[in-house]
Amino acid sequence: MAGTLTLTSSAFDAGGAIPDRYGCNGDGLSPPLSWTDVPDEADSFVLIVTDPDAGGFVHWLLTDIPGDARELPEGEGDTAGVPGRNGFGGIGWGGPCPPSGEHRYVFELLAVSEPLGLTGDATESRVRAAADGRTVARAQLSGTYAR
């Protein structure tokens, strides 16, 4: 059973609205994230961001974030680890851009016991399979975005 991390953003509250600057209505920057309560067994981190209201559409995969990291600065997240393939067909952060209405976005941070070592075009299924059995703690932060 994995332990619990605490994941927050200075840009939005848990369950709150993600500001336009992070989505397709704005600059499309990756939001700032920070985490605490990291277990000693954590050697690196994995970040998976999905939209459950769009069938789990992937907005961000980031693996092999160094174990001593405790934040991803605004707009710089893709430089902190190895970005994977998003649902838009690109690599790295793809900001919220629901076709209509308001959608929820789930930021899931996994602390893993060793780097995953995946290539930069890794998919969500490859990331989750590689993290299986290596995850020592996890956290979730959700926000909403509307066009």
C-alpha positions in Angstrom: 0.0 0.0 0.0 1.5 3.3 -1.1 1.7 6.2 1.4 0.3 9.7 0.9 2.0 12.8 -0.4 0.5 16.2 -0.3 0.3 18.0 -3.7 -0.7 21.6 -4.1 -0.6 24.5 -6.6 -0.1 28.2 -5.8 -2.2 28.9 -8.9 -5.5 27.2 -7.9 -7.1 25.6 -4.8 -8.0 21.9 -4.7 -11.3 21.5 -6.6 -11.1 25.2 -7.8 -10.8 26.8 -11.2 -7.5 26.5 -13.0 -6.7 30.0 -14.3 -6.9 30.7 -18.0 -3.1 31.2 -18.4 -2.6 27.4 -18.0 -5.1 26.4 -20.7 -6.1 27.1 -24.3 -7.8 30.4 -23.4 -4.4 31.7 -22.3 -0.7 31.1 -22.6 -0.9 27.3 -22.1 1.8 27.3 -19.4 2.2 24.4 -17.1 0.9 25.3 -13.7 3.2 25.6 -10.6 3.0 22.5 -8.4 4.7 21.6 -5.1 4.6 18.6 -2.8 5.4 17.6 0.8 5.3 14.5 3.0 7.8 12.6 0.8 8.8 9.2 2.1 12.5 8.3 2.4 12.0 5.5 -0.2 11.2 8.0 -2.9 13.9 8.1 -5.5 12.0 10.0 -8.2 8.5 11.2 -9.1 6.0 10.7 -11.9 3.2 13.2 -12.8 0.1 12.2 -14.7 -2.6 14.7 -15.6 -5.9 13.5 -17.0 -9.3 14.8 -17.8 -11.8 12.2 -16.5 -14.7 14.1 -18.2 -13.1 13.4 -21.6 -12.6 9.7 -21.0 -9.2 10.1 -19.2 -7.7 12.3 -21.9 -4.0 12.7 -21.0 -2.7 16.3 -20.6 0.7 15.6 -19.1 3.0 12.7 -18.5 6.3 13.6 -16.7 8.6 10.8 -15.4 12.0 10.7 -13.7 11.5 14.0 -11.8 14.5 14.0 -9.4 13.9 12.6 -5.9 15.1 15.9 -4.3 12.6 18.0 -6.2 9.7 19.4 -4.3 8.2 21.7 -6.9 7.6 22.3 -10.6 7.8 26.0 -11.4 5.2 27.6 -13.6 6.0 27.0 -17.3 9.1 24.9 -16.5 7.6 21.5 -15.7 8.8 19.7 -18.8 12.4 20.5 -18.0 12.3 18.8 -14.6 11.9 15.3 -15.9 11.2 13.3 -19.0 8.0 14.4 -20.7 5.8 11.8 -22.3 3.1 11.8 -25.0 -0.1 13.7 -24.3 -3.5 13.2 -25.8 -3.0 16.0 -28.3 -0.2 13.9 -30.0 2.6 16.1 -28.6 5.2 15.7 -26.0 4.9 17.4 -22.6 2.3 19.7 -21.1 -0.9 20.2 -23.1 -3.1 22.6 -21.2 -6.9 22.2 -20.5 -9.0 22.8 -23.5 -12.5 21.2 -23.1 -14.6 21.2 -26.2 -17.5 22.8 -24.2 -18.5 23.4 -20.7 -16.4 22.8 -17.5 -14.2 19.7 -17.1 -12.2 18.3 -14.2 -8.5 17.8 -14.4 -6.7 15.4 -12.1 -3.0 15.9 -11.3 -1.6 12.6 -9.9 1.9 12.6 -8.4 3.6 9.2 -7.7 6.7 8.8 -5.6 8.6 5.8 -7.0 11.5 3.8 -5.6 13.6 4.2 -8.7 13.5 6.1 -12.0 11.4 4.6 -14.7 13.9 5.2 -17.5 11.2 5.5 -20.2 11.8 7.3 -23.5 10.3 10.7 -24.1 7.4 9.4 -26.1 6.1 7.1 -23.3 2.3 6.7 -23.1 0.2 6.7 -20.0 -0.2 2.9 -20.1 3.6 2.4 -20.3 4.1 4.9 -17.5 1.6 3.2 -15.2 2.9 -0.2 -16.0 6.5 0.9 -15.2 5.4 2.5 -11.9 3.5 -0.5 -10.8 5.3 -2.1 -7.9 7.6 0.9 -7.6 5.1 3.4 -6.2 5.8 4.2 -2.5 3.4 7.2 -2.2 0.9 9.1 -4.2 -1.1 12.4 -4.2 -3.9 13.9 -6.2 -4.9 17.5 -6.9 -8.0 18.3 -8.9 -9.1 21.5 -10.6 -11.7 22.6 -13.1 -11.4 24.5 -16.4 -14.1 25.9 -18.7 -14.0 27.6 -22.1 
